[in-house]
Amino acid sequence: MRRRKAPLIIVKELDVFPKVSEDYQKSTARGGTLSIISIFLISVLVISEFFYYTSTELKYKYSVDTAMDTLLQFHLDMTVAMSCNYLGADIVDLAGDSKLVTPFMQMEAAAFELPEKKKALFDAKRKLLDLFSESRSLNDFPVIENIQQVSQELAEESHSIEKTGCRIHGKMEVKKVAGNFHITLGRAIPHPAGHAHINIMIPGANVNFSHRIDHLSFGPAVPGGINPLDATLKISKDRNDMFQYFIKIVPTKFSTVERSIDTCQFAVTERNRSISHHRGSHGLSGIFFKFDLNAMSVEIVEERKSFLQFLVRLCGIIGGIFATSGMLHSLIGSMTEGVLCKLLRKESKQDNLKLQNSSEPIQPNLNGNIVPTEKQPET
């Protein structure tokens, strides 16, 4: 009666990998050195591959913006260096609609000149924004979130400073069409042909359009987002100065592993000039934000690497290093053995030549001592 083989024995018999007996294996210093180097390289590459797997990658997708019926949020926090009684602020869009700012935003007395501590914070915020202005990566957002704390400290009121300026802050919703948000002299008065500002009774000595923009953005706030006009300071040298900001808005959707936000990015171009009708520089003194929307939208998606890809890359790293180290071991061994064989053969040949040259016939002399015989010259 035949005994059935155990499952473990069957598995061993199915092993397709070659096995070399320990009696035929030889440990060498060369093999040990290559083994240590291979283990070190595998450890370094596995650790770097793990960090690469845990990092994220940004993918940019572009498409036509079809959400034109939605409203656009407009956030503003700025201070003008003149009294609120002399200023009027409103928005006129391309469709011809005019909307006053006061029902949605607050206009209140504030100090335009900052104390030394806040001035240092304001300058630090501007430098920080300039430093990260070229970096638009989502991975930088936690670093730039420190700006929020600086902005809160700047927004705190200073009771010891005279409030001669006017702070305009808040948010309002506008149509997703081109528009013009402007701050100029006099209250806005709507009429069928458009709107007008009454500024007859304003003394010229009190006109000063120097302004400080603490925050200006479109759409919901993105933690750590960079807005080009934040921490902007403009000083007017003439009561007739006209400050223009041409803003190009791009609808943007941020999709990260933690959050998803539909907001807007924008680029800005500045132009400042002094109004002088007799010199041909026509217009109206004030502060003008002329914005327009791009027809394209951008979707920024943060993606992680797949775990299957991580395993495949690990197998490639480990297998590749082992295979390469084996080939190097064989190559170095073959080269070493070949060089040693040549050296040994050369030395043996030299020894044989020396023995042949030094071998002479010997014979005993009369005293019984053995002395070499001299060769007889040929006659």
Protein Blocks (a to p, Z undefined) as FASTA:
>chain_A
ZZdddfklmmmmmpmbdcddfklpccdfklmmmmmmmmmmmmmmmmmmmmmmmpccdddd
ddddfblmbccddddddddfbdfklpccddddfkopacdfklmmccddddfbdcfklmmm
mmmmmmmmmmmmmpccfklmmmmmmmmmmmmmmmpccfkbccfbccdedddddddbdddd
dddehiddddfklpaddfklpcfklgccbdcdfbdcedjddehiacfkgoiacddfbfkb
ccdddddddddddddfkbccdddddddddddddddfknopacdedddddddddfbdcddd
dddddfklmmmmmmmmmmmmmmmmmmmmmmmmmmmmmmmmmmmmmmmmmmmmmmmmmpcc
ddddfkopacdddddddZZ
